[in-house]
Amino acid sequence: MGRITLEKVTKSFGDVQVIPPLDLEINDGEFVVFVGPSGCGKSTLLRLIAGLEDVTSGTISIDGNDATSVPPAKRGLAMVFQSYALYPHMSVRKNIAFPMRMAGLDQAEQNRRIESAAKALNLTDYLDRRPGQLSGGQRQRVAIGRAIVREPAAFLFDEPLSNLDAALRVGMRLEISELHNRLATTMVYVTHDQVEAMTMADKIVVLRAGNIEQVGSPLELYREPRNTFVAGFIGSPKMNLIEGAEAAKHDATTIGVRPEHISVSAAEGLWEGTVGVSEHLGSDTFFHVHGTGLADAITVRAGGEVHMRHGDKIFLTPDPEKIHRFDQNGLRIG
């Protein structure tokens, strides 16, 4: 079991309230991602769940039991940090075994759990090596293995991939998702990278200044962002937000159009502009278009075979069925 419930939870440091009253339900077996810009409170919220920070007010329950004042070691949770925090003088086997030794498990049970975790994480051939003999991705897997052997009610990940290069991040992202599917254990994952959130989560929690802006599946947030903040944060590249006369035509203060929902032409279209920087990624090309009079720049996602040079005239036409409307408070209309 791994159901986590937060009721009217707040956190203050002195006179500064970093988490206003907040309610959240994390269901058993869910992969929930906290995402938001730097300083939004996502790591603080994770630490409150882990018990590494004291709650100022409110209640945190784990499987229906009040855990607000329960010490971290007794909450039945396992945390994986951004830094691997491995013991360099110990082998991989001993690093993974460490929390079980502290808990007093017998050697036979320790061996069973170590072998099972190593198999799940492709570490069987590395159990006798030391961390210094491993790659960054392998060391991160050791840190995850150390969490797995505790057989927790839930795993808590605090930006675990931040120290890895781009290729390793993609690989580890897939491995953690596969691990979740195999273990079917609750996972709560903190990241500032919305691509990680979109690709890994069952449910995303978007945070800003300690407040929850929206909770939903990746596709729910992509298709129906509740406000302009979520609209501009979820999606890569981010949604184009346009104000003024063009928005007024749609009875809105702001309209949003995703880069992939704008068609491009060298001959005709609704909006005319000039190509600025083009980013050719093979399968896709991103054009940054200036001079439309709609925004500082409009980002357009086109097929990789579309080629235009810096300074070329370009015509853009948004898909009328994919235009998002927002009111004067930035809230979604309809």
C-alpha positions as CSV (number, residue, x, y, z in Angstrom):
1,M,0.0,0.0,0.0
2,G,1.2,3.5,-0.7
3,R,-1.7,6.0,-0.5
4,I,-0.5,9.5,0.6
5,T,-3.0,12.2,1.6
6,L,-2.1,15.8,2.4
7,E,-4.8,17.9,4.1
8,K,-4.4,21.7,4.6
9,V,-0.6,21.2,4.8
10,T,1.5,24.4,5.2
11,K,5.1,25.1,5.6
12,S,6.7,28.3,6.8
13,F,10.3,29.3,7.4
14,G,10.1,32.1,10.0
15,D,7.5,34.6,8.7
16,V,7.8,33.4,5.1
17,Q,5.1,30.9,4.1
18,V,6.5,28.8,1.2
19,I,3.6,26.3,1.1
20,P,0.2,27.8,1.5
21,P,-2.6,25.5,2.6
22,L,-2.5,22.6,0.3
23,D,-4.6,19.4,-0.3
24,L,-3.4,16.5,-2.4
25,E,-4.3,12.8,-2.8
26,I,-1.7,10.4,-4.2
27,N,-3.3,7.0,-4.9
28,D,-1.7,3.6,-4.3
29,G,0.5,2.6,-7.2
30,E,0.5,6.0,-8.9
31,F,3.5,7.6,-10.5
32,V,3.0,11.3,-9.5
33,V,5.4,14.0,-10.7
34,F,5.7,17.4,-9.0
35,V,6.8,19.9,-11.6
36,G,7.3,23.6,-11.7
37,P,10.0,26.4,-12.0
38,S,12.9,26.7,-9.6
39,G,11.7,27.9,-6.1
40,C,8.1,26.7,-6.6
41,G,8.2,24.5,-3.5
42,K,8.2,21.0,-5.2
43,S,11.3,19.7,-3.3
44,T,10.0,21.2,0.0
45,L,6.7,19.4,-0.5
46,L,8.5,16.1,-1.1
47,R,10.6,16.6,2.0
48,L,7.4,17.2,4.0
49,I,6.1,13.9,2.8
50,A,9.4,12.2,3.7
51,G,9.5,13.8,7.1
52,L,12.7,15.6,6.4
53,E,11.0,18.9,7.0
54,D,8.4,19.5,9.8
55,V,4.9,20.5,8.7
56,T,3.9,23.9,10.1
57,S,0.2,22.9,10.1
58,G,-2.0,20.3,8.5
59,T,-1.9,16.6,8.3
60,I,0.0,14.0,6.2
61,S,-1.5,10.5,6.2
62,I,0.1,7.3,4.8
63,D,-2.4,4.5,4.1
64,G,-4.9,6.2,6.3
65,N,-2.6,6.6,9.3
66,D,-1.6,10.1,10.5
67,A,2.2,10.3,9.8
68,T,2.6,14.0,10.4
69,S,4.8,13.5,13.5
70,V,6.2,10.1,12.6
71,P,10.0,10.1,12.1
72,P,11.3,9.6,8.6
73,A,12.7,6.2,9.2
74,K,9.3,4.9,10.4
75,R,7.1,6.2,7.6
76,G,7.8,3.3,5.3
77,L,9.1,5.5,2.5
78,A,12.4,5.4,0.6
79,M,14.0,8.5,-0.9
80,V,16.4,8.8,-3.8
81,F,18.3,12.1,-3.9
82,Q,19.9,14.1,-6.7
83,S,23.3,13.2,-5.3
84,Y,23.9,9.4,-5.3
85,A,25.2,9.5,-1.6
86,L,27.0,6.2,-2.0
87,Y,29.8,5.0,0.3
88,P,32.9,5.0,-2.0
89,H,34.8,2.4,0.1
90,M,32.0,-0.1,-0.1
91,S,31.1,-2.4,-2.9
92,V,27.8,-2.1,-4.8
93,R,26.5,-5.1,-2.8
94,K,27.3,-3.5,0.5
95,N,25.9,-0.1,-0.5
96,I,22.6,-1.7,-1.4
97,A,22.6,-3.8,1.8
98,F,23.3,-0.9,4.1
99,P,19.7,0.1,5.0
100,M,18.9,-3.6,5.6
101,R,21.9,-4.0,7.9
102,M,20.7,-0.9,9.9
103,A,17.2,-2.5,10.1
104,G,18.7,-5.8,11.4
105,L,17.5,-8.1,8.6
106,D,19.1,-11.5,8.6
107,Q,21.7,-12.3,6.0
108,A,19.6,-14.7,3.9
109,E,16.8,-12.0,3.5
110,Q,19.4,-9.4,2.7
111,N,20.9,-11.6,-0.1
112,R,17.4,-12.3,-1.5
113,R,16.5,-8.6,-1.7
114,I,19.9,-7.7,-3.1
115,E,19.8,-10.3,-5.9
116,S,16.2,-9.3,-6.8
117,A,17.0,-5.5,-6.9
118,A,20.2,-6.1,-8.9
119,K,18.3,-8.2,-11.4
120,A,15.6,-5.5,-11.8
121,L,18.3,-2.8,-12.3
122,N,20.8,-4.8,-14.4
123,L,23.4,-4.5,-11.7
124,T,24.1,-8.3,-11.2
125,D,27.5,-8.1,-12.9
126,Y,28.5,-5.0,-10.9
127,L,27.8,-6.1,-7.3
128,D,31.5,-6.5,-6.4
129,R,32.6,-3.2,-7.9
130,R,32.9,0.1,-6.0
131,P,31.0,3.2,-7.0
132,G,34.2,4.8,-8.5
133,Q,34.3,2.0,-11.1
134,L,30.7,2.8,-12.3
135,S,29.2,5.3,-14.7
136,G,26.8,8.0,-13.5
137,G,23.8,6.0,-14.7
138,Q,25.0,2.9,-12.9
139,R,25.6,4.8,-9.7
140,Q,22.1,6.2,-9.9
141,R,20.8,2.6,-10.3
142,V,22.7,1.6,-7.2
143,A,21.0,4.5,-5.2
144,I,17.6,3.2,-6.5
145,G,18.5,-0.3,-5.6
146,R,19.3,0.8,-2.0
147,A,15.8,2.2,-1.9
148,I,14.1,-0.9,-3.5
149,V,15.5,-3.3,-0.9
150,R,13.7,-1.5,1.8
151,E,10.4,-2.6,0.1
152,P,8.8,0.8,0.9
153,A,5.2,1.8,0.6
154,A,6.3,4.6,-1.8
155,F,9.5,5.8,-3.4
156,L,10.3,9.5,-3.3
157,F,12.6,10.9,-6.0
158,D,14.2,14.3,-5.7
159,E,15.5,15.3,-9.2
160,P,17.4,12.0,-9.5
161,L,18.6,12.6,-13.1
162,S,19.9,16.1,-12.8
163,N,23.5,15.0,-12.6
164,L,23.4,12.9,-15.7
165,D,24.1,13.9,-19.3
166,A,21.3,14.0,-21.9
167,A,21.6,10.5,-23.2
168,L,21.8,9.0,-19.7
169,R,18.8,11.0,-18.6
170,V,16.7,9.5,-21.4
171,G,17.9,6.0,-20.6
172,M,17.3,6.3,-16.8
173,R,13.9,7.9,-17.5
174,L,12.9,4.7,-19.3
175,E,14.4,2.5,-16.7
176,I,12.5,4.2,-13.8
177,S,9.3,4.0,-15.8
178,E,9.8,0.3,-16.4
179,L,10.7,-0.2,-12.8
180,H,7.4,1.4,-11.7
181,N,5.5,-0.9,-14.1
182,R,7.2,-4.0,-12.6
183,L,6.9,-3.0,-8.9
184,A,3.5,-1.3,-9.1
185,T,4.6,0.8,-6.1
186,T,3.7,4.4,-5.5
187,M,6.3,6.8,-6.8
188,V,6.5,10.6,-6.2
189,Y,9.0,12.3,-8.4
190,V,10.3,15.9,-8.4
191,T,11.7,17.5,-11.5
192,H,11.9,21.0,-13.1
193,D,12.0,19.2,-16.5
194,Q,8.4,19.1,-17.9
195,V,9.5,16.6,-20.6
196,E,10.3,14.1,-17.7
197,A,6.9,14.9,-16.2
198,M,5.0,14.4,-19.5
199,T,6.8,11.1,-20.3
200,M,6.8,9.4,-16.9
201,A,3.8,10.5,-14.9
202,D,0.4,9.0,-14.4
203,K,-0.5,12.3,-12.7
204,I,1.3,15.6,-12.8
205,V,1.1,18.2,-10.1
206,V,2.0,21.7,-11.4
207,L,3.3,24.0,-8.7
208,R,3.9,27.7,-8.6
209,A,5.0,29.6,-5.5
210,G,3.8,26.7,-3.3
211,N,0.4,26.6,-4.8
212,I,-1.0,23.7,-6.9
213,E,-2.0,25.2,-10.3
214,Q,-3.4,22.0,-11.8
215,V,-3.4,18.3,-11.2
216,G,-4.1,15.8,-14.0
217,S,-2.8,13.3,-16.4
218,P,-0.1,14.5,-18.9
219,L,-2.7,14.6,-21.7
220,E,-5.3,16.5,-19.6
221,L,-2.7,19.2,-18.9
222,Y,-1.6,19.3,-22.5
223,R,-5.1,19.5,-23.9
224,E,-6.9,21.6,-21.3
225,P,-4.5,23.7,-19.3
226,R,-6.4,25.5,-16.5
227,N,-4.6,28.8,-16.9
228,T,-1.9,30.6,-18.9
229,F,0.8,29.5,-16.4
230,V,0.1,25.8,-17.0
231,A,-0.4,26.4,-20.7
232,G,3.1,28.1,-21.0
233,F,4.8,25.5,-18.8
234,I,3.5,22.2,-20.1
235,G,4.6,21.3,-23.7
236,S,7.9,21.5,-25.5
237,P,8.3,24.0,-27.1
238,K,5.9,25.9,-24.9
239,M,2.6,27.2,-26.1
240,N,2.5,30.5,-27.9
241,L,0.4,33.0,-25.9
242,I,-1.1,35.9,-27.8
243,E,-2.9,39.0,-26.6
244,G,-4.5,42.1,-28.1
245,A,-6.8,42.3,-31.1
246,E,-6.2,38.7,-32.3
247,A,-7.3,37.4,-28.9
248,A,-10.3,39.7,-28.9
249,K,-11.5,38.2,-32.1
250,H,-11.9,35.0,-30.1
251,D,-13.7,36.7,-27.2
252,A,-10.6,36.3,-25.0
253,T,-7.9,38.3,-23.3
254,T,-5.3,35.8,-24.3
255,I,-5.3,32.9,-26.8
256,G,-2.8,30.1,-26.8
257,V,-1.6,28.0,-29.8
258,R,0.8,25.2,-29.5
259,P,3.7,25.2,-32.1
260,E,2.6,21.9,-33.5
261,H,-0.9,23.3,-34.2
262,I,0.3,26.0,-36.6
263,S,0.8,25.3,-40.3
264,V,3.5,27.1,-42.3
265,S,3.6,28.3,-45.9
266,A,5.9,30.4,-48.1
267,A,2.9,31.7,-50.0
268,E,-0.2,32.4,-47.9
269,G,-1.6,32.2,-44.4
270,L,-3.4,34.1,-41.6
271,W,-0.3,35.6,-40.1
272,E,2.8,36.9,-41.9
273,G,6.2,37.1,-40.3
274,T,9.9,36.7,-40.8
275,V,11.9,33.6,-40.0
276,G,14.5,34.1,-37.3
277,V,16.4,31.2,-35.8
278,S,15.6,27.7,-37.2
279,E,16.3,24.6,-35.2
280,H,16.6,21.5,-37.4
281,L,16.3,18.3,-35.3
282,G,15.9,15.8,-38.1
283,S,12.3,14.7,-37.7
284,D,11.2,18.2,-36.7
285,T,12.1,21.8,-37.4
286,F,11.3,24.6,-35.0
287,F,11.0,28.1,-36.5
288,H,11.1,31.2,-34.4
289,V,9.0,33.8,-36.3
290,H,9.3,37.5,-35.7
291,G,7.4,40.6,-37.0
292,T,3.9,39.1,-36.9
293,G,2.7,41.8,-34.6
294,L,1.2,39.1,-32.4
295,A,4.0,38.5,-29.9
296,D,7.8,39.0,-29.5
297,A,8.2,35.7,-31.4
298,I,5.9,32.8,-32.5
299,T,7.4,29.3,-32.3
300,V,6.3,26.9,-35.0
301,R,6.9,23.2,-35.2
302,A,7.1,21.8,-38.7
303,G,8.3,18.6,-40.4
304,G,12.0,18.0,-40.7
305,E,11.8,18.4,-44.5
306,V,10.6,22.0,-44.3
307,H,13.5,24.3,-44.8
308,M,13.5,28.1,-44.7
309,R,16.4,30.5,-44.2
310,H,16.9,33.3,-41.7
311,G,15.0,36.4,-43.0
312,D,12.6,34.5,-45.2
313,K,9.0,35.5,-45.3
314,I,6.7,32.9,-43.8
315,F,2.9,32.6,-43.4
316,L,1.3,31.0,-40.4
317,T,-2.2,29.6,-40.0
318,P,-3.3,28.2,-36.6
319,D,-5.7,25.2,-36.4
320,P,-9.0,26.9,-35.3
321,E,-10.0,23.7,-33.4
322,K,-6.8,23.9,-31.3
323,I,-6.9,27.5,-30.1
324,H,-7.1,27.9,-26.3
325,R,-8.9,30.9,-24.8
326,F,-8.1,32.6,-21.5
327,D,-9.8,35.4,-19.6
328,Q,-8.4,38.6,-18.0
329,N,-7.3,36.5,-15.0
330,G,-5.5,34.0,-17.1
331,L,-8.1,31.3,-16.5
332,R,-9.3,29.0,-19.2
333,I,-12.6,29.8,-21.0
334,G,-14.8,26.9,-21.9
